[in-house]
Amino acid sequence: MARYKPRAKKLRLAKAMQHTKWAPLWIVPKMNRGLKRVHPSRYTRVKRSWRRTKTRV
């Protein structure tokens, strides 16, 4: 990748990095009503891994 990146490309890469994060921990009991212990990544909207899917930036 280039050493100097345009601002728009940096913003797209930053947004793609946010798609790898978990949901906040307070979401889990709210969604399950405290019934089950579930991993927070289940409730993230978009899941992306650097191995599985590549970003088309």
Legacy VTK file of the C-alpha trace (Angstrom):
# vtk DataFile Version 3.0
C-alpha trace
ASCII
DATASET POLYDATA
POINTS 57 float
0.000 0.000 0.000
1.158 3.529 -0.655
2.991 5.432 1.988
0.850 8.549 1.626
-2.862 7.908 1.358
-5.596 10.314 0.305
-7.920 11.475 3.073
-10.961 9.752 1.575
-9.151 6.410 1.476
-8.050 6.813 5.080
-11.638 7.465 6.132
-12.847 4.347 4.290
-10.153 2.227 5.936
-11.047 3.647 9.359
-14.697 2.782 8.830
-13.761 -0.762 7.783
-11.730 -1.148 10.971
-14.810 -0.344 13.052
-16.651 -3.267 11.478
-14.409 -5.717 13.287
-15.374 -4.619 16.800
-17.765 -6.221 19.238
-21.032 -4.746 20.361
-20.964 -2.922 23.713
-21.157 -5.228 26.724
-24.322 -3.636 28.087
-26.181 -4.710 24.911
-25.964 -8.440 25.742
-28.182 -8.535 28.862
-30.570 -6.080 27.236
-31.045 -8.278 24.151
-31.241 -11.584 26.048
-33.027 -10.285 29.125
-30.358 -12.006 31.205
-31.320 -15.513 30.107
-28.240 -16.670 28.229
-24.586 -15.769 28.155
-23.789 -14.846 24.586
-20.633 -13.434 23.029
-20.959 -9.699 22.235
-19.790 -10.176 18.656
-23.098 -11.870 17.876
-24.900 -8.538 17.972
-22.567 -6.560 15.761
-24.126 -5.415 12.535
-21.322 -6.175 10.098
-18.687 -8.757 10.869
-15.470 -8.571 8.911
-12.234 -10.455 9.279
-8.955 -9.629 7.600
-8.698 -13.282 6.521
-12.220 -13.950 5.276
-13.256 -10.820 3.432
-11.121 -8.085 1.977
-12.080 -4.443 1.840
-12.419 -3.036 -1.627
-10.823 0.297 -0.914
LINES 1 58
57 0 1 2 3 4 5 6 7 8 9 10 11 12 13 14 15 16 17 18 19 20 21 22 23 24 25 26 27 28 29 30 31 32 33 34 35 36 37 38 39 40 41 42 43 44 45 46 47 48 49 50 51 52 53 54 55 56
